Amino acid sequence: MMTAVATPVPRDVSTMTLLGRAARAEWARLWTLRSTWWALLAGAALMLFIGGAAGSGNEAGEAAPIWQAAQIALIPGQFAFLLMVLLAVTGEYTTGAIRSTLQWVPRRGVVLATRLLVPVVFVTFFAVVVAAATDTVAWLFLGGAAEVVSAHIALSLGRVALVVAFGGLLAAGVGLLLRSTAGTLTAIFLLMLVLPIALGNTGVPSLITVSDHLPGRAVVAMLVVDEVESPGGTIATVMSTWSVAAVLAGGWSLLRRDTT
């Protein structure tokens, strides 16, 4: 029986070369996981269904902007995309395969970069495609009542990309920090759904202020309320602050705690 032995990367290999190799390996691992496609299929099916329901529910025949269908559908649909990202990050900690990864790519910064960028870029691209398809489904159901404005559709797809990208970085960072699929999923649900609703409905000013600074509140403000500002500051500022904090915490965990 032969045993595979990890070969250290030669020191003369450039960081960019190693980054490209690691990115290709990360991509191969990502698209061969069944969980990736099940999560993306669930997100697509949910968003397309909501798009059809939004279009068919316009019984009054009044003009309805088709781009709002994708924005509304992304509120629940985003969790399927974030699930894919966190599974890509936490899966190897669950199976113990992270040891092999760190042996093959001993430069932790390269591992961190590929683990963040590859799944986040992939789900962001896929989310924009699904959002465009959701708008199309709503358009088909609305018929002559559909309001189609190219500039607004482009802006809407940009918001979808922003929400999923920042959310993906948040999920990846928390996943690297907690190293647990269940723990990361719980934390994401709390930050994106449970706490914004619970604290915002308490009627206590201090707790409402906390709610205004949570990422879930920023997502709703951007997609549903159609705002660019909230009591917690600009939407992009709130979302980016949480994402950067999560990435820094998760990066510290990978760079300092993973010594094997």
Backbone as JSON, one array per atom type, in Angstrom:
{
  "sequence": "MMTAVATPVPRDVSTMTLLGRAARAEWARLWTLRSTWWALLAGAALMLFIGGAAGSGNEAGEAAPIWQAAQIALIPGQFAFLLMVLLAVTGEYTTGAIRSTLQWVPRRGVVLATRLLVPVVFVTFFAVVVAAATDTVAWLFLGGAAEVVSAHIALSLGRVALVVAFGGLLAAGVGLLLRSTAGTLTAIFLLMLVLPIALGNTGVPSLITVSDHLPGRAVVAMLVVDEVESPGGTIATVMSTWSVAAVLAGGWSLLRRDTT",
  "N": [[0.85, -1.2, 0.0], [0.64, 2.15, -0.94], [1.64, 5.29, 0.32], [0.71, 8.62, 0.14], [2.83, 11.38, 0.13], [3.15, 14.64, 1.18], [4.74, 17.15, -0.66], [6.92, 19.73, 0.07], [6.54, 23.12, -1.04], [8.86, 24.45, -3.31], [11.14, 27.1, -2.47], [11.76, 28.87, -4.48], [9.56, 29.2, -6.06], [7.3, 31.51, -7.28], [5.04, 33.75, -5.57], [2.75, 34.46, -7.03], [2.61, 32.43, -8.94], [2.2, 30.21, -7.28], [-0.19, 31.05, -6.17], [-1.92, 30.95, -8.38], [-1.9, 28.18, -8.9], [-2.96, 27.2, -6.5], [-5.47, 28.41, -6.58], [-6.64, 27.15, -8.79], [-6.74, 24.55, -7.8], [-8.46, 24.95, -5.64], [-10.76, 25.71, -6.99], [-11.28, 23.31, -8.42], [-11.83, 21.61, -6.28], [-14.09, 22.87, -5.31], [-16.1, 22.75, -7.36], [-16.44, 20.04, -7.59], [-17.69, 19.21, -5.33], [-20.71, 17.94, -4.11], [-22.36, 19.35, -2.44], [-22.03, 21.99, -3.17], [-23.42, 22.32, -5.61], [-25.98, 21.51, -4.89], [-26.67, 23.48, -3.04], [-26.56, 25.79, -4.65], [-28.5, 25.13, -6.54], [-30.76, 25.05, -4.91], [-30.91, 27.74, -4.11], [-31.31, 28.99, -6.61], [-33.75, 27.82, -7.47], [-35.5, 28.73, -5.47], [-35.37, 31.55, -5.78], [-36.26, 31.89, -8.44], [-38.83, 30.88, -8.22], [-39.99, 32.75, -6.47], [-39.76, 34.99, -8.09], [-41.55, 34.32, -10.16], [-43.9, 34.16, -8.66], [-44.12, 36.8, -7.78], [-44.56, 38.11, -10.19], [-46.95, 36.95, -11.16], [-48.67, 37.69, -9.18], [-49.54, 40.25, -9.56], [-52.33, 41.36, -9.9], [-53.77, 43.65, -10.32], [-52.87, 44.85, -12.58], [-51.24, 47.04, -12.74], [-48.33, 49.02, -13.54], [-45.3, 47.4, -12.91], [-42.06, 47.27, -11.62], [-39.66, 45.11, -12.92], [-37.18, 44.54, -11.83], [-37.37, 44.57, -9.09], [-38.25, 42.11, -8.34], [-36.09, 40.28, -8.29], [-34.57, 41.45, -6.27], [-36.19, 41.23, -4.01], [-36.42, 38.45, -3.93], [-33.84, 37.72, -3.33], [-33.53, 38.11, -0.62], [-34.38, 35.79, 0.99], [-33.05, 33.97, -0.64], [-30.32, 34.44, -0.51], [-29.22, 33.0, 1.57], [-28.79, 30.42, 0.68], [-26.67, 30.79, -1.08], [-24.72, 31.78, 0.67], [-24.47, 29.58, 2.29], [-23.16, 27.8, 0.6], [-20.66, 29.0, 0.41], [-19.73, 28.93, 3.09], [-19.65, 26.18, 3.52], [-17.65, 25.48, 1.74], [-15.51, 26.55, 3.07], [-15.52, 25.52, 5.72], [-15.68, 22.8, 5.39], [-13.31, 21.23, 5.09], [-12.23, 21.38, 7.61], [-14.01, 19.88, 9.04], [-13.66, 17.3, 7.98], [-10.99, 16.93, 8.37], [-9.25, 17.26, 6.31], [-7.95, 19.62, 6.01], [-5.38, 19.55, 6.98], [-3.85, 18.3, 5.01], [-4.12, 20.16, 2.97], [-2.76, 22.38, 4.03], [-0.23, 21.33, 4.11], [0.41, 20.92, 1.45], [0.2, 23.49, 0.48], [2.0, 25.5, 2.01], [2.21, 28.22, 2.47], [0.44, 30.32, 4.22], [-0.91, 32.69, 3.65], [-1.52, 32.49, 0.93], [-3.28, 30.33, 0.92], [-5.35, 31.48, 2.4], [-6.14, 33.61, 0.7], [-7.08, 32.27, -1.64], [-9.07, 30.68, -0.53], [-10.9, 32.54, 0.26], [-11.46, 34.13, -2.05], [-12.09, 32.46, -4.33], [-14.56, 30.84, -3.84], [-16.28, 33.01, -3.17], [-16.25, 34.76, -5.39], [-17.3, 33.0, -7.26], [-19.95, 32.39, -6.29], [-21.0, 34.95, -6.29], [-21.02, 35.66, -9.01], [-22.78, 33.65, -9.92], [-25.08, 34.3, -8.47], [-25.78, 36.78, -9.59], [-26.41, 35.98, -12.19], [-28.63, 34.31, -11.67], [-30.31, 36.21, -10.53], [-30.8, 37.88, -12.73], [-32.19, 36.04, -14.31], [-34.38, 35.69, -12.66], [-35.6, 38.21, -12.8], [-36.32, 38.06, -15.48], [-38.21, 35.99, -15.45], [-40.2, 37.15, -13.87], [-40.88, 39.22, -15.61], [-42.01, 37.81, -17.75], [-44.34, 36.82, -16.54], [-45.6, 39.17, -15.81], [-46.12, 40.45, -18.2], [-47.62, 42.84, -20.25], [-47.73, 44.64, -18.18], [-45.27, 44.95, -17.16], [-42.56, 46.87, -16.03], [-39.78, 47.95, -17.54], [-36.6, 49.0, -17.27], [-33.5, 49.61, -18.36], [-31.26, 50.8, -17.08], [-32.03, 50.8, -14.39], [-32.28, 48.07, -13.95], [-29.63, 47.22, -14.31], [-28.45, 48.57, -12.16], [-29.76, 47.29, -10.07], [-28.82, 44.64, -10.35], [-26.19, 45.13, -9.76], [-26.42, 45.76, -7.06], [-27.26, 43.3, -6.09], [-24.94, 41.79, -6.58], [-23.19, 43.12, -4.85], [-24.34, 42.64, -2.3], [-24.21, 39.81, -2.13], [-21.46, 39.36, -2.44], [-20.27, 40.75, -0.23], [-21.65, 39.41, 1.8], [-20.73, 36.81, 1.33], [-17.98, 37.06, 1.93], [-18.24, 37.66, 4.63], [-19.38, 35.24, 5.59], [-17.32, 33.46, 4.92], [-15.18, 34.45, 6.45], [-16.18, 34.17, 9.1], [-16.49, 31.43, 9.08], [-13.82, 30.52, 8.86], [-12.93, 31.38, 11.31], [-14.57, 30.11, 13.28], [-14.6, 27.44, 12.41], [-16.52, 25.52, 12.18], [-19.32, 24.08, 10.7], [-22.0, 24.08, 11.59], [-21.85, 25.97, 13.69], [-21.02, 28.27, 12.28], [-23.13, 28.62, 10.48], [-25.21, 29.11, 12.28], [-24.31, 31.54, 13.4], [-24.38, 33.22, 11.14], [-27.12, 33.23, 10.51], [-28.06, 34.5, 12.81], [-26.85, 37.06, 12.62], [-27.75, 37.99, 10.15], [-30.51, 37.66, 10.05], [-32.09, 36.91, 12.47], [-31.28, 38.55, 14.77], [-31.42, 41.28, 13.71], [-34.22, 41.53, 13.26], [-35.34, 40.84, 15.75], [-34.13, 42.67, 17.61], [-34.77, 45.08, 16.41], [-37.49, 45.25, 16.73], [-37.97, 45.65, 19.39], [-38.47, 48.13, 20.48], [-36.82, 49.5, 22.15], [-34.6, 52.11, 22.29], [-31.7, 51.9, 22.35], [-31.26, 49.23, 21.64], [-32.42, 49.18, 19.15], [-30.66, 50.83, 17.82], [-28.41, 49.19, 17.82], [-29.41, 47.18, 16.15], [-29.58, 48.61, 13.76], [-26.97, 48.67, 12.98], [-26.29, 46.15, 12.19], [-25.47, 43.58, 9.78], [-27.66, 42.32, 8.49], [-29.73, 44.19, 8.59], [-28.7, 46.15, 6.9], [-28.72, 44.81, 4.44], [-31.49, 44.45, 3.97], [-32.26, 47.12, 3.82], [-30.95, 47.91, 1.5], [-31.97, 46.2, -0.51], [-34.79, 45.94, -0.26], [-36.02, 48.22, 0.98], [-34.8, 50.0, -0.61], [-32.76, 51.86, -0.1], [-29.84, 53.93, 0.28], [-28.7, 54.81, 2.48], [-28.72, 54.42, 6.03], [-29.79, 54.5, 9.5], [-27.51, 53.53, 10.68], [-25.41, 54.4, 9.15], [-23.85, 54.65, 5.87], [-25.0, 52.09, 3.65], [-23.12, 50.46, 2.34], [-20.9, 50.93, 3.94], [-21.62, 49.79, 6.43], [-21.95, 47.07, 5.67], [-19.42, 46.47, 4.57], [-17.75, 46.91, 6.76], [-18.45, 44.87, 8.58], [-17.79, 42.64, 6.98], [-15.03, 42.98, 6.5], [-14.09, 42.88, 9.14], [-14.77, 40.24, 9.8], [-13.21, 38.81, 7.94], [-10.63, 39.57, 8.74], [-10.57, 38.45, 11.32], [-11.0, 35.73, 10.72], [-8.82, 35.34, 9.03], [-6.69, 35.76, 10.83], [-7.1, 33.52, 12.41], [-6.46, 31.44, 10.63], [-3.82, 32.06, 9.89], [-2.43, 32.14, 12.3], [-3.34, 30.16, 14.09], [-3.47, 27.73, 12.71], [-1.07, 25.69, 12.54], [-0.2, 23.34, 11.63]],
  "CA": [[0.0, 0.0, 0.0], [1.45, 3.34, -1.07], [1.17, 6.44, 1.08], [1.07, 9.89, -0.49], [3.57, 12.28, 1.01], [3.1, 16.01, 0.69], [6.05, 17.71, -0.98], [6.93, 21.17, 0.32], [6.7, 23.97, -2.2], [10.19, 25.06, -3.35], [11.14, 28.52, -2.12], [11.93, 29.72, -5.65], [8.27, 29.35, -6.73], [6.76, 32.82, -6.96], [3.74, 33.76, -4.91], [1.69, 34.49, -8.04], [2.5, 31.07, -9.51], [1.57, 29.37, -6.27], [-1.57, 31.5, -6.03], [-2.67, 30.4, -9.5], [-2.07, 26.74, -8.7], [-3.88, 26.99, -5.39], [-6.81, 28.81, -7.03], [-7.16, 26.06, -9.64], [-7.06, 23.41, -6.91], [-9.65, 25.33, -4.88], [-11.88, 25.64, -7.92], [-11.56, 21.9, -8.67], [-12.49, 21.08, -5.08], [-15.39, 23.51, -5.16], [-17.12, 22.28, -8.3], [-16.65, 18.6, -7.45], [-18.49, 18.94, -4.13], [-22.15, 17.92, -4.38], [-23.03, 20.38, -1.64], [-21.99, 23.24, -3.93], [-24.49, 22.37, -6.61], [-27.27, 21.45, -4.21], [-26.94, 24.8, -2.47], [-26.85, 26.73, -5.73], [-29.79, 24.74, -7.11], [-31.8, 25.49, -3.98], [-31.02, 29.19, -4.21], [-31.89, 29.34, -7.91], [-35.15, 27.42, -7.49], [-36.25, 29.62, -4.59], [-35.47, 32.89, -6.36], [-37.1, 31.83, -9.63], [-40.21, 30.71, -7.76], [-40.45, 34.05, -5.96], [-39.93, 35.86, -9.25], [-42.81, 33.97, -10.81], [-45.01, 34.53, -7.78], [-44.23, 38.26, -7.78], [-45.15, 38.51, -11.45], [-48.34, 36.49, -11.28], [-49.49, 38.29, -8.13], [-49.92, 41.61, -9.92], [-53.66, 41.23, -10.49], [-54.34, 44.97, -10.65], [-52.41, 45.24, -13.9], [-50.47, 48.26, -12.68], [-46.93, 48.85, -13.93], [-44.47, 46.87, -11.82], [-40.65, 47.13, -12.02], [-39.26, 43.71, -12.86], [-35.95, 44.36, -11.07], [-37.66, 44.37, -7.68], [-38.48, 40.69, -8.09], [-34.82, 39.65, -7.89], [-34.12, 42.0, -4.99], [-36.99, 40.6, -2.95], [-36.1, 37.02, -3.9], [-32.51, 37.5, -2.77], [-33.57, 38.13, 0.85], [-34.22, 34.42, 1.46], [-32.16, 33.2, -1.5], [-28.91, 34.66, -0.19], [-28.72, 32.02, 2.52], [-28.29, 29.27, -0.07], [-25.35, 31.15, -1.59], [-23.81, 31.86, 1.81], [-24.25, 28.2, 2.73], [-22.14, 27.22, -0.27], [-19.36, 29.57, 0.79], [-19.26, 28.44, 4.4], [-19.31, 24.77, 3.36], [-16.35, 25.43, 1.09], [-14.49, 26.95, 4.04], [-15.5, 24.69, 6.93], [-15.75, 21.38, 5.06], [-12.05, 20.53, 5.34], [-12.02, 21.28, 9.06], [-14.86, 18.78, 9.51], [-13.09, 16.01, 7.56], [-9.57, 16.86, 8.7], [-8.45, 17.41, 5.1], [-7.23, 20.88, 6.05], [-3.96, 19.26, 7.23], [-3.21, 18.05, 3.71], [-4.08, 21.43, 2.24], [-1.7, 23.22, 4.58], [1.05, 20.73, 3.77], [0.65, 21.15, 0.03], [0.36, 24.94, 0.29], [2.4, 25.95, 3.35], [2.1, 29.67, 2.6], [-0.92, 30.51, 4.72], [-1.55, 33.81, 2.97], [-2.05, 32.0, -0.34], [-4.47, 29.54, 1.26], [-6.39, 32.42, 2.81], [-6.62, 34.35, -0.46], [-7.87, 31.41, -2.52], [-10.25, 30.21, 0.19], [-11.85, 33.65, 0.29], [-11.82, 34.68, -3.35], [-12.66, 31.52, -5.29], [-16.0, 30.61, -3.63], [-17.04, 34.25, -3.15], [-16.41, 35.21, -6.78], [-18.19, 32.06, -7.94], [-21.35, 32.56, -5.89], [-21.44, 36.28, -6.71], [-21.36, 35.54, -10.43], [-23.97, 32.82, -10.06], [-26.22, 35.05, -7.93], [-26.17, 37.79, -10.58], [-27.08, 35.26, -13.28], [-29.94, 33.89, -11.19], [-31.12, 37.43, -10.36], [-31.24, 38.27, -14.07], [-33.21, 35.07, -14.7], [-35.57, 35.98, -11.85], [-36.23, 39.37, -13.44], [-36.93, 37.61, -16.73], [-39.42, 35.23, -15.12], [-41.2, 38.14, -13.46], [-41.27, 39.93, -16.83], [-42.9, 36.93, -18.51], [-45.62, 36.74, -15.86], [-46.23, 40.49, -15.79], [-46.59, 40.79, -19.55], [-47.67, 44.26, -20.59], [-47.63, 45.47, -16.98], [-43.88, 44.98, -16.71], [-41.78, 48.09, -16.21], [-38.42, 47.52, -17.87], [-35.68, 50.13, -17.43], [-32.18, 48.97, -18.38], [-30.38, 51.38, -16.07], [-32.44, 50.33, -13.06], [-31.96, 46.64, -13.88], [-28.18, 47.13, -14.09], [-28.19, 48.98, -10.77], [-30.27, 46.23, -9.21], [-27.88, 43.51, -10.41], [-25.01, 45.56, -9.01], [-26.73, 45.61, -5.64], [-27.24, 41.86, -5.82], [-23.53, 41.39, -6.51], [-22.61, 43.7, -3.63], [-24.87, 41.93, -1.14], [-23.69, 38.44, -2.08], [-20.01, 39.4, -2.25], [-19.98, 41.08, 1.16], [-22.15, 38.32, 2.62], [-19.84, 35.68, 1.17], [-16.78, 37.32, 2.72], [-18.63, 37.51, 6.03], [-19.52, 33.81, 5.87], [-16.0, 32.82, 4.85], [-14.4, 34.87, 7.61], [-16.72, 33.52, 10.3], [-16.19, 30.0, 8.95], [-12.41, 30.3, 9.2], [-12.76, 31.64, 12.74], [-15.26, 29.1, 14.09], [-14.21, 26.12, 11.89], [-17.65, 24.62, 12.38], [-20.42, 24.39, 9.79], [-23.19, 24.41, 12.39], [-21.61, 27.22, 14.4], [-20.99, 29.37, 11.32], [-24.49, 28.8, 9.97], [-25.96, 29.76, 13.35], [-23.85, 32.93, 13.51], [-24.86, 33.95, 9.97], [-28.56, 33.44, 10.69], [-28.25, 35.51, 13.86], [-26.44, 38.38, 12.15], [-28.46, 38.4, 8.94], [-31.97, 37.51, 10.13], [-32.74, 36.86, 13.78], [-31.01, 39.72, 15.61], [-32.0, 42.53, 13.18], [-35.66, 41.55, 13.47], [-35.66, 40.81, 17.19], [-33.73, 43.92, 18.26], [-35.48, 46.2, 15.8], [-38.89, 45.28, 17.17], [-38.08, 45.76, 20.84], [-38.89, 49.46, 20.88], [-35.79, 50.08, 23.01], [-33.72, 52.87, 21.39], [-30.33, 51.39, 22.29], [-31.26, 47.96, 20.91], [-32.72, 49.52, 17.75], [-29.4, 51.33, 17.28], [-27.59, 48.0, 17.54], [-30.0, 46.55, 14.97], [-29.25, 49.41, 12.58], [-25.58, 48.45, 12.62], [-26.1, 44.75, 11.84], [-25.47, 43.4, 8.32], [-28.98, 41.98, 7.98], [-30.47, 45.45, 8.4], [-28.15, 46.8, 5.71], [-29.19, 44.08, 3.26], [-32.89, 44.78, 3.77], [-32.33, 48.51, 3.4], [-30.49, 48.03, 0.13], [-32.74, 45.43, -1.48], [-36.24, 46.08, -0.13], [-36.37, 49.61, 1.22], [-34.19, 50.73, -1.71], [-32.04, 52.98, 0.47], [-28.38, 53.88, 0.25], [-28.28, 55.22, 3.81], [-29.53, 53.93, 7.14], [-29.33, 55.14, 10.75], [-26.18, 53.03, 11.02], [-24.42, 54.89, 8.2], [-24.09, 54.16, 4.52], [-25.17, 50.64, 3.61], [-21.85, 49.84, 1.98], [-20.01, 51.02, 5.1], [-22.02, 48.78, 7.41], [-21.67, 45.75, 5.15], [-17.97, 46.27, 4.4], [-17.14, 46.84, 8.08], [-18.65, 43.51, 9.09], [-17.05, 41.69, 6.15], [-13.6, 43.15, 6.77], [-13.83, 42.37, 10.49], [-14.83, 38.77, 9.75], [-12.05, 38.33, 7.19], [-9.45, 39.74, 9.59], [-10.63, 37.46, 12.39], [-10.78, 34.42, 10.13], [-7.44, 35.29, 8.56], [-5.85, 35.54, 11.99], [-7.25, 32.13, 12.83], [-5.74, 30.58, 9.7], [-2.39, 32.38, 9.87], [-1.8, 31.97, 13.61], [-3.75, 28.94, 14.81], [-3.22, 26.54, 11.9], [0.38, 25.54, 12.46], [0.13, 22.0, 11.15]],
  "C": [[0.88, 1.24, 0.0], [0.82, 4.5, -0.3], [1.65, 7.72, 0.41], [1.73, 10.8, 0.53], [3.55, 13.67, 0.4], [4.51, 16.54, 0.48], [6.03, 19.21, -0.75], [7.15, 21.95, -0.97], [8.1, 24.56, -2.2], [10.12, 26.56, -3.1], [11.25, 29.42, -3.34], [10.65, 29.86, -6.46], [7.65, 30.68, -6.3], [5.39, 32.71, -6.31], [2.6, 33.73, -5.92], [1.5, 33.12, -8.69], [1.79, 30.15, -8.54], [0.1, 29.74, -6.09], [-2.44, 30.95, -7.16], [-2.92, 28.91, -9.34], [-3.08, 26.46, -7.6], [-5.31, 27.36, -5.78], [-7.43, 27.73, -7.91], [-7.55, 24.85, -8.8], [-8.33, 23.7, -6.11], [-10.89, 25.26, -5.75], [-12.27, 24.2, -8.2], [-12.28, 21.28, -7.48], [-13.91, 21.6, -4.96], [-16.43, 22.88, -6.08], [-17.33, 20.77, -8.25], [-17.45, 18.23, -6.2], [-19.98, 18.97, -4.48], [-22.88, 19.02, -3.62], [-23.04, 21.72, -2.37], [-23.19, 23.36, -4.84], [-25.87, 22.25, -5.99], [-27.64, 22.8, -3.62], [-27.31, 25.8, -3.56], [-28.18, 26.41, -6.4], [-30.93, 25.19, -6.22], [-32.01, 26.99, -4.06], [-31.69, 29.63, -5.51], [-33.38, 29.01, -7.95], [-36.01, 28.36, -6.64], [-36.44, 31.0, -5.21], [-36.36, 32.9, -7.6], [-38.57, 31.67, -9.26], [-40.78, 32.03, -7.26], [-40.65, 35.04, -7.09], [-41.22, 35.59, -9.99], [-44.01, 34.37, -9.98], [-45.21, 36.04, -7.76], [-44.89, 38.75, -9.07], [-46.61, 38.14, -11.58], [-49.25, 37.11, -10.23], [-49.94, 39.71, -8.43], [-51.27, 41.6, -10.65], [-54.25, 42.57, -10.92], [-53.91, 45.45, -12.03], [-51.63, 46.54, -13.91], [-49.02, 47.98, -13.06], [-46.1, 48.43, -12.72], [-43.04, 46.71, -12.32], [-40.16, 45.7, -11.85], [-38.04, 43.5, -11.98], [-36.2, 44.16, -9.58], [-37.89, 42.9, -7.34], [-37.21, 40.0, -7.6], [-34.36, 40.16, -6.54], [-34.89, 41.39, -3.83], [-36.62, 39.13, -2.8], [-34.75, 36.75, -3.26], [-32.51, 37.49, -1.24], [-33.5, 36.71, 1.42], [-33.18, 33.64, 0.65], [-30.7, 33.34, -1.15], [-28.35, 33.59, 0.74], [-28.22, 30.75, 1.84], [-26.89, 29.56, -0.6], [-24.32, 31.22, -0.46], [-23.5, 30.47, 2.36], [-23.15, 27.55, 1.91], [-20.75, 27.71, 0.11], [-18.86, 28.98, 2.1], [-18.93, 26.95, 4.35], [-17.95, 24.6, 2.7], [-15.22, 25.73, 2.06], [-14.38, 25.96, 5.19], [-15.43, 23.19, 6.63], [-14.48, 20.62, 5.41], [-11.72, 20.45, 6.82], [-12.83, 20.12, 9.62], [-14.24, 17.43, 9.2], [-11.64, 15.85, 7.97], [-8.66, 17.04, 7.5], [-7.65, 18.71, 5.08], [-5.74, 20.65, 6.3], [-3.23, 19.04, 5.91], [-3.08, 19.33, 2.91], [-2.94, 22.3, 2.72], [-0.32, 22.65, 4.34], [1.4, 21.01, 2.3], [0.89, 22.63, -0.25], [0.73, 25.54, 1.65], [2.33, 27.46, 3.54], [0.65, 30.01, 2.95], [-1.65, 31.66, 4.02], [-2.17, 33.41, 1.64], [-3.31, 31.18, -0.1], [-5.64, 30.46, 1.61], [-6.99, 33.13, 1.6], [-7.52, 33.49, -1.35], [-9.15, 30.93, -1.83], [-11.32, 31.29, 0.29], [-12.37, 33.97, -1.11], [-12.55, 33.7, -4.25], [-14.16, 31.27, -5.04], [-16.83, 31.89, -3.66], [-17.27, 34.78, -4.56], [-17.4, 34.31, -7.52], [-19.65, 32.3, -7.57], [-21.88, 33.94, -6.28], [-21.85, 36.28, -8.17], [-22.66, 34.77, -10.62], [-25.21, 33.56, -9.57], [-26.7, 36.11, -8.91], [-26.9, 37.13, -11.75], [-28.49, 34.85, -12.87], [-30.87, 35.1, -11.0], [-31.65, 37.91, -11.71], [-32.34, 37.33, -14.57], [-34.51, 35.31, -13.93], [-36.32, 37.18, -12.41], [-36.95, 38.96, -14.72], [-38.22, 36.84, -16.48], [-40.53, 36.18, -14.69], [-41.74, 38.91, -14.67], [-42.28, 39.1, -17.63], [-44.29, 36.87, -17.87], [-46.35, 38.08, -15.86], [-46.77, 40.9, -17.16], [-46.51, 42.28, -19.81], [-47.55, 45.17, -19.4], [-46.2, 45.6, -16.49], [-43.24, 46.32, -17.02], [-40.32, 47.68, -16.38], [-37.56, 48.76, -18.15], [-34.26, 49.56, -17.29], [-31.26, 49.49, -17.29], [-30.72, 50.89, -14.67], [-32.14, 48.84, -12.88], [-30.47, 46.45, -13.61], [-27.81, 47.51, -12.67], [-28.63, 47.9, -9.8], [-29.32, 45.03, -9.18], [-26.58, 43.85, -9.7], [-25.22, 45.43, -7.51], [-26.74, 44.15, -5.23], [-25.81, 41.38, -5.66], [-22.88, 41.89, -5.22], [-23.05, 42.94, -2.4], [-24.26, 40.54, -1.02], [-22.19, 38.43, -1.84], [-19.65, 39.7, -0.79], [-20.47, 39.98, 2.1], [-21.26, 37.09, 2.53], [-18.55, 35.85, 1.95], [-17.07, 37.19, 4.21], [-18.72, 36.04, 6.42], [-18.18, 33.1, 5.87], [-15.16, 33.18, 6.06], [-14.86, 34.2, 8.89], [-16.42, 32.02, 10.27], [-14.75, 29.68, 9.31], [-12.17, 30.49, 10.69], [-13.34, 30.52, 13.59], [-14.92, 27.67, 13.69], [-15.31, 25.09, 12.06], [-18.79, 25.03, 11.45], [-21.65, 24.83, 10.56], [-23.02, 25.75, 13.1], [-21.62, 28.42, 13.47], [-22.38, 29.66, 10.79], [-25.36, 29.5, 11.01], [-25.6, 31.23, 13.46], [-24.38, 33.77, 12.35], [-26.36, 34.23, 10.09], [-28.83, 34.51, 11.75], [-27.96, 36.91, 13.34], [-27.3, 38.9, 11.0], [-29.97, 38.4, 9.09], [-32.52, 37.71, 11.53], [-32.53, 38.14, 14.57], [-31.55, 41.03, 15.02], [-33.5, 42.64, 13.42], [-36.0, 41.66, 14.95], [-35.32, 42.14, 17.86], [-34.48, 45.11, 17.7], [-36.91, 46.34, 16.26], [-39.05, 45.42, 18.68], [-38.65, 47.1, 21.29], [-37.92, 50.16, 21.81], [-34.77, 50.8, 22.12], [-32.31, 52.31, 21.25], [-30.25, 50.09, 21.47], [-31.58, 48.2, 19.43], [-31.46, 50.05, 17.07], [-28.45, 50.18, 16.94], [-28.09, 47.31, 16.28], [-29.62, 47.27, 13.69], [-27.82, 49.18, 12.09], [-25.28, 46.99, 12.28], [-26.18, 44.56, 10.32], [-26.83, 43.05, 7.73], [-29.84, 43.2, 7.73], [-30.0, 46.18, 7.16], [-28.64, 46.13, 4.43], [-30.64, 44.43, 2.95], [-33.03, 46.21, 3.25], [-31.94, 48.66, 1.94], [-31.42, 47.36, -0.87], [-34.25, 45.72, -1.44], [-36.66, 47.54, 0.03], [-35.8, 50.51, 0.14], [-33.49, 51.99, -1.21], [-30.55, 52.83, 0.19], [-27.82, 54.31, 1.6], [-29.23, 54.61, 4.83], [-29.06, 54.65, 8.4], [-27.94, 54.68, 11.16], [-25.09, 53.53, 10.09], [-24.75, 54.4, 6.81], [-24.16, 52.64, 4.53], [-23.86, 49.95, 3.31], [-20.87, 49.86, 3.15], [-20.33, 49.95, 6.13], [-21.64, 47.38, 6.93], [-20.17, 45.49, 5.06], [-17.28, 46.16, 5.76], [-17.27, 45.44, 8.67], [-17.83, 42.5, 8.3], [-15.56, 41.76, 6.42], [-13.24, 42.6, 8.15], [-13.82, 40.84, 10.51], [-13.63, 38.19, 9.04], [-10.78, 38.46, 8.02], [-9.42, 38.7, 10.7], [-10.36, 36.05, 11.85], [-9.36, 34.26, 9.61], [-6.46, 35.08, 9.69], [-5.91, 34.09, 12.44], [-6.43, 31.19, 11.94], [-4.22, 30.8, 9.8], [-1.7, 32.04, 11.19], [-2.13, 30.65, 14.29], [-3.44, 27.67, 14.04], [-1.72, 26.41, 11.68], [0.79, 24.19, 11.93], [0.31, 22.01, 9.64]]
}
